[in-house]
């Protein structure tokens, strides 16, 4: 079973910067999408950023222009650089990988999440 492990969370001031990293136990090129979700207690997970296999990215309106995906295919990591943090960005950030397994079925793999708190 593939493992995704997030790191980099913590306390950040409003307007500050923070970089999250998702370490994947297998080649990240095997994933159609590597995405970041945010969850606030009591709410559903919200998709904030997607990095597609061949290089394109997509962001939610709430983070467009502030968050940037990057991937390192030699280290098998997918990072999310986040700038200009807002208090409403507070939440648990999860890394998710979507791919097709050998049987042809869609497979979703999730990390355990990392907490980010935006506060002065």
KAVENPE-V670165 format. One line per field, one symbol per residue. ss: DSSP state (H for helix, E for strand, L for the rest). psi: psi as a letter, one per 30 degrees, with the letter a starting at -180 (. if undefined). burial: # if it has 9 or more other C-alpha atoms within 8 Angstrom, else .. A space follows every 50 residues. Layout:
# KAVENPE-V670165
ss->???
psi->???
burial->???
This chain:
# KAVENPE-V670165
ss->LLLEEEELLEEELLLLLEEEEEEELLLHHHLLEEEEEEELLLLLLEEEEE EELLLLEEELLLLLLLEEEEEELLLLEEEEEELLLLHHHLEEEEEEEEEE LLLLLEEEEELLLEEEEELL
psi->kkkkjllflakklkfakkkkkjkkflkfffkekklklkkkkfllkkkfkk klegfllklleffkffkkllkjfefhljljkklhkleffkakkkkkkklk lffgkkkkkkaflkkkkjk.
burial->..####.##..###.#########..##..##########......#### ###...#.##..#..#####..#..############.############ ........###.######..
